[in-house]
Amino acid sequence: MEKERPGVMQFAGLGMMNALCLGAGLAGGWFADQALGTLPLFLFIGLVLGAALGVVATRAEWKRFF
């Protein structure tokens, strides 16, 4: 049985999911920096964690199709 192939909306959803992961990481890092006065330390950590979360979420989503 052949698996369903992703369409345009699945690609758009992946893009939005990655944007939200990055945005959440950056926002969390910025709020932590504001609270602790360590700007830009946690901003960069949040960026890296958000990117990593986006990669993990994208990989999990792609397993459905390939």
C-alpha positions in Angstrom: 0.0 0.0 0.0 1.4 3.4 -1.0 1.6 6.1 1.6 -0.1 9.4 1.1 2.1 12.1 -0.4 2.3 15.6 1.2 0.5 18.4 -0.5 0.9 22.2 -0.5 -0.9 22.6 2.8 1.3 20.1 4.6 4.3 22.1 3.5 2.7 25.3 4.7 1.9 23.6 8.0 5.6 22.5 8.4 6.7 26.1 7.7 4.3 27.5 10.3 5.3 24.8 12.8 9.0 25.8 12.4 8.2 29.5 12.7 6.2 28.9 15.9 9.0 26.8 17.4 11.6 29.4 16.6 9.3 32.2 17.9 8.6 30.4 21.1 12.3 29.7 21.7 13.2 33.3 21.1 10.3 34.7 23.2 11.1 32.3 26.1 14.8 33.3 25.9 14.0 37.0 25.8 11.6 36.8 28.8 14.3 34.9 30.7 16.9 37.5 29.8 14.6 40.3 30.9 14.0 38.6 34.2 17.7 37.8 34.9 19.3 40.7 33.1 21.5 38.5 31.0 20.6 39.7 27.5 21.5 38.0 25.0 22.5 34.8 26.6 19.1 33.1 26.9 18.0 34.6 23.7 20.6 32.6 21.8 19.9 29.5 23.9 16.2 29.9 23.1 17.0 30.2 19.4 19.0 27.0 19.4 16.4 25.1 21.3 13.6 26.4 19.1 15.5 25.4 16.0 16.2 21.9 17.5 12.5 21.5 18.4 11.5 22.5 14.9 13.8 19.9 13.4 12.5 17.2 15.7 8.9 18.1 15.0 9.5 18.2 11.2 11.1 14.8 11.3 8.2 13.4 13.2 5.7 14.9 10.7 7.7 13.5 7.7 7.6 10.0 9.1 3.9 10.0 8.2 4.7 10.4 4.6 8.0 8.7 3.9 
